[in-house]
Amino acid sequence: MNIHQLSVNYIQEHDRILVRINTTAGEELRLWFTRRLTLGLMPMVEKIVAEWVAKQEAVNSPAISPTAAADAQTQAMLAEFKREESLQKSDFQTPYKAPNALPLGPEPLLVTELSVTPLPSGQLQLSFNEKLPLDNGEPHPNPRGFRVALEQKLVHGFVHLLQKAVETSQWAGVSVTNEPEPALPGEGNMGGGERPKYLN
């Protein structure tokens, strides 16, 4: 699956964050992020991204020693630098394109389980799953879910858009950065080793 655009918006009527992933094939995958999921997700993602960026930079830059790359403060500084660099090159101006198809159906997938895994290719894999019980309490026989692999630029863009949606939601207790707000055309969108799972 090749990602063309990402859209992340807080929907007040549902008190949830709607994530839309638009592929180059014109398909759109829709996700609901609840407050509870997001409160647990943000610190985990920021930590994993910082470690992931530091490891990549240690491989790509001989000036960064493995010891320095393992230091939490250095990881945070490297991640912030790479995020700012990526955001400056990202396209936040192009309007989000309407999809031609909805493979998961029109109702967004309610994310109950999310895992984040750095891949040997240098990408970061996100796995989204919806595991909801039937009315009788039995597990659903056909749970929905999918995986996407993101390049570093898309990872930074996704985290940035998610942080902005959290700020809009005014959910208390979420750690977000105070970075300059880019000019957005009405909605947040962007073109372009095993980790523990987080359960909603």
QUIWO-V958098 format. One record per helix or strand of 2 or more residues. SS is the DSSP state (@ for helix, = for strand). FROM is the first residue (numbers start at 1). TO is the last residue. If there is no record, write none. Layout:
SS|FROM|TO, SS|FROM|TO
This chain:
=|3|11, =|16|23, =|27|33, @|35|60, @|66|70, @|72|89, =|109|110, =|113|118, =|124|130, =|144|150, @|152|169, =|189|191, =|197|199
